[in-house]
Amino acid sequence: MTGHLPEVSLFEAAMEGEASPSLDPEVAVHLTTCDRCQRRLQSVREDLATVGTCAGSASPPPALRASILAAVAPGESAEPFPGLARRVGKLFDLDAEATRKVLQDARGDTAWTWTGPVSFFHFTPGPSLAGSAEGGIIRLAPGAVFPGHRHRGDEHGFILSGALREDQSGREAFPGDLVFMPEGSVHTVTCISREPCTFAVLLHGGFPIFQ
């Protein structure tokens, strides 16, 4: 097995347990070696545990429902980038409404300031970050390279869809992964998926200096 487990496999592992004899052996082996999938599995388990607190409600909270729906019925959720909104909101200090707006814009076609193989638009983070950091969404076409640049401050990149490679280290990142680049670092990133790679960036110290 290459890459990372799909949401449906993680959902099955969370429901059945990693030691269950009915779990796909390849999935079980992958979970013993992949830290990223283990972290995502834990997140799915936390979502499922939340269901128990919603027993008296007509339905789970919208964010939880979107996360579960993404796992059991990919493509049927109306939520943009289902299962990731909570972490985006936390990273950028955005409330649920503001997070949804950013993710809807990232999935749509009208908010982009730059368009082409490399597309970009800016947004303002929440109150605790608004004076010290910038937010942005970047979309890379398959095979596209975000040009070399040096960071004026720390950067956190959160993958929403597709996959990319941080070219200086060779690290690969997939939906739900967080890529950290420290102040002063210089790098390029390349979209390595067959679909565009869309990711959110939190920039401290202003926009990077392009080489």
BAKE-781143 format. One line per 3 residues: number of its first residue (from 0); for each residue x, y, z of C-alpha. Coordinates in Angstrom, 1 decimal. Example, Ala and Ser with C-alpha at 12.3 -4.5 7.8 and 13.67 -1.06 7.14 Angstrom:
REM residues 2
0) 12.3 -4.5 7.8  13.7 -1.1 7.1
***
This chain:
REM residues 211
0) 0.0 0.0 0.0  1.3 3.5 -0.9  0.3 6.9 0.3
3) -2.2 7.2 3.1  -5.5 5.5 4.0  -8.8 6.9 2.7
6) -11.3 8.1 5.2  -13.5 5.1 4.8  -10.6 2.8 5.9
9) -9.9 5.0 8.9  -13.6 4.9 9.8  -13.7 1.1 9.6
12) -10.6 0.9 11.8  -12.1 3.3 14.4  -15.3 1.3 14.5
15) -13.9 -2.3 14.5  -10.6 -1.7 16.3  -7.1 -2.2 14.9
18) -6.8 -5.8 16.1  -10.2 -6.9 14.7  -9.8 -10.0 12.4
21) -12.3 -8.5 10.0  -10.1 -5.4 9.3  -8.3 -5.5 6.0
24) -4.7 -6.8 6.8  -3.1 -4.2 4.6  -4.9 -1.5 6.6
27) -3.8 -3.0 9.9  -0.2 -3.2 8.8  -0.2 0.4 7.4
30) -1.5 1.7 10.7  1.5 0.2 12.5  4.0 2.2 10.4
33) 2.2 5.5 9.4  2.2 8.2 12.1  0.0 10.5 9.9
36) -2.8 7.8 9.6  -2.5 7.0 13.3  -3.1 10.7 14.1
39) -6.1 10.9 11.7  -7.5 7.6 13.2  -7.4 9.2 16.6
42) -9.2 12.2 15.3  -11.9 10.0 13.8  -12.2 8.2 17.1
45) -12.7 11.5 18.9  -15.4 12.4 16.5  -17.2 9.1 17.1
48) -16.9 9.5 20.8  -18.7 12.9 20.4  -21.7 11.0 18.9
51) -22.3 9.6 22.4  -22.9 13.1 23.8  -25.4 13.8 21.0
54) -27.7 10.9 21.8  -30.6 13.1 22.9  -30.3 15.3 19.8
57) -32.1 14.8 16.5  -28.7 14.7 14.7  -25.0 15.3 15.5
60) -23.5 18.8 15.3  -23.0 19.9 11.7  -19.2 19.7 11.8
63) -19.2 16.2 13.2  -21.9 15.1 10.7  -19.7 16.4 7.9
66) -16.6 14.6 9.2  -18.5 11.2 9.5  -20.2 11.7 6.1
69) -16.8 12.3 4.5  -15.7 8.9 5.8  -18.7 6.8 5.0
72) -20.0 8.5 1.8  -17.2 10.4 0.0  -18.5 13.0 -2.4
75) -22.0 13.3 -0.9  -21.2 16.0 1.7  -22.1 19.5 0.9
78) -19.4 20.8 3.3  -16.2 22.2 1.6  -13.2 20.0 2.5
81) -15.3 17.9 4.9  -13.6 16.7 8.1  -11.0 19.5 8.1
84) -12.9 22.6 9.1  -12.4 22.3 12.8  -8.6 22.2 12.4
87) -8.5 25.1 10.0  -10.6 27.1 12.4  -8.3 26.3 15.3
90) -5.1 27.1 13.3  -6.4 30.5 12.1  -8.5 31.4 15.1
93) -11.7 31.6 13.0  -15.2 30.9 14.2  -17.3 28.3 12.4
96) -18.9 30.8 10.0  -15.7 32.5 9.0  -14.0 29.1 8.5
99) -16.8 27.9 6.3  -16.5 31.1 4.2  -12.8 30.6 3.7
102) -13.2 26.9 2.7  -16.1 27.7 0.4  -13.9 30.3 -1.4
105) -11.1 27.8 -1.6  -13.3 25.3 -3.3  -14.9 27.9 -5.6
108) -13.6 30.0 -8.5  -14.3 33.7 -7.6  -12.1 34.6 -4.7
111) -8.7 34.0 -6.3  -6.4 37.0 -6.6  -3.8 35.2 -8.8
114) -5.0 32.4 -11.1  -3.2 29.9 -13.3  -0.9 27.0 -12.4
117) -0.4 28.8 -9.1  -3.5 30.4 -7.7  -3.8 32.4 -4.5
120) -6.1 34.5 -2.3  -5.6 36.3 1.0  -7.8 36.2 4.1
123) -7.6 37.7 7.6  -7.0 35.4 10.5  -9.0 35.7 13.7
126) -8.5 38.2 16.5  -5.6 36.6 18.2  -3.6 36.5 15.0
129) -4.9 39.5 12.9  -2.1 41.8 14.0  0.8 39.4 13.7
132) 0.0 37.0 10.8  -1.5 36.7 7.3  -3.7 33.9 6.0
135) -3.9 32.7 2.5  -5.1 29.8 0.3  -2.8 28.4 -2.4
138) -3.8 26.1 -5.2  -1.2 24.3 -7.4  -2.1 22.6 -10.6
141) -0.8 19.0 -11.0  3.0 19.3 -11.5  3.1 23.0 -10.7
144) 5.9 24.4 -8.6  5.4 27.3 -6.1  8.6 29.3 -6.8
147) 11.5 29.6 -4.5  11.0 31.9 -1.6  12.5 32.8 1.8
150) 10.2 33.1 4.9  10.3 36.4 6.8  8.7 34.5 9.8
153) 7.4 31.1 10.6  4.9 29.5 8.2  2.3 26.8 8.8
156) 0.8 25.1 5.8  -2.3 22.9 6.1  -3.2 20.6 3.2
159) -6.8 20.6 2.2  -6.8 18.5 -1.0  -4.3 16.8 -3.3
162) -0.7 16.3 -2.3  2.6 18.3 -2.4  6.3 17.8 -1.9
165) 8.5 20.2 0.0  11.4 20.0 -2.4  14.3 20.8 -0.1
168) 13.6 18.0 2.3  11.6 15.7 0.0  8.8 15.5 2.5
171) 5.4 14.7 1.1  2.1 16.0 2.6  -1.5 14.9 2.2
174) -4.9 16.2 3.3  -4.9 16.9 7.0  -1.1 17.2 7.2
177) 0.6 20.3 8.6  3.9 21.5 7.1  6.0 23.9 9.2
180) 8.7 26.1 7.8  10.7 28.2 10.2  11.7 31.9 9.8
183) 14.6 32.3 7.3  14.0 28.9 5.5  14.1 28.8 1.7
186) 12.2 26.3 -0.4  9.9 25.4 -3.2  6.9 23.1 -3.2
189) 5.5 20.9 -6.0  2.1 19.5 -6.5  2.6 15.7 -6.8
192) -1.1 14.6 -7.1  -3.2 14.0 -10.2  -5.6 16.6 -8.8
195) -4.8 20.2 -7.8  -3.3 20.6 -4.4  -5.0 23.2 -2.3
198) -3.5 24.3 1.0  -4.0 27.0 3.6  -0.9 29.0 4.9
201) -0.5 31.0 8.1  2.4 33.5 7.6  4.1 35.3 10.4
204) 6.3 38.3 9.5  4.6 39.2 6.2  4.7 37.7 2.7
207) 7.9 35.7 1.8  10.7 37.1 -0.3  10.8 35.4 -3.7
210) 14.1 34.3 -5.0
***
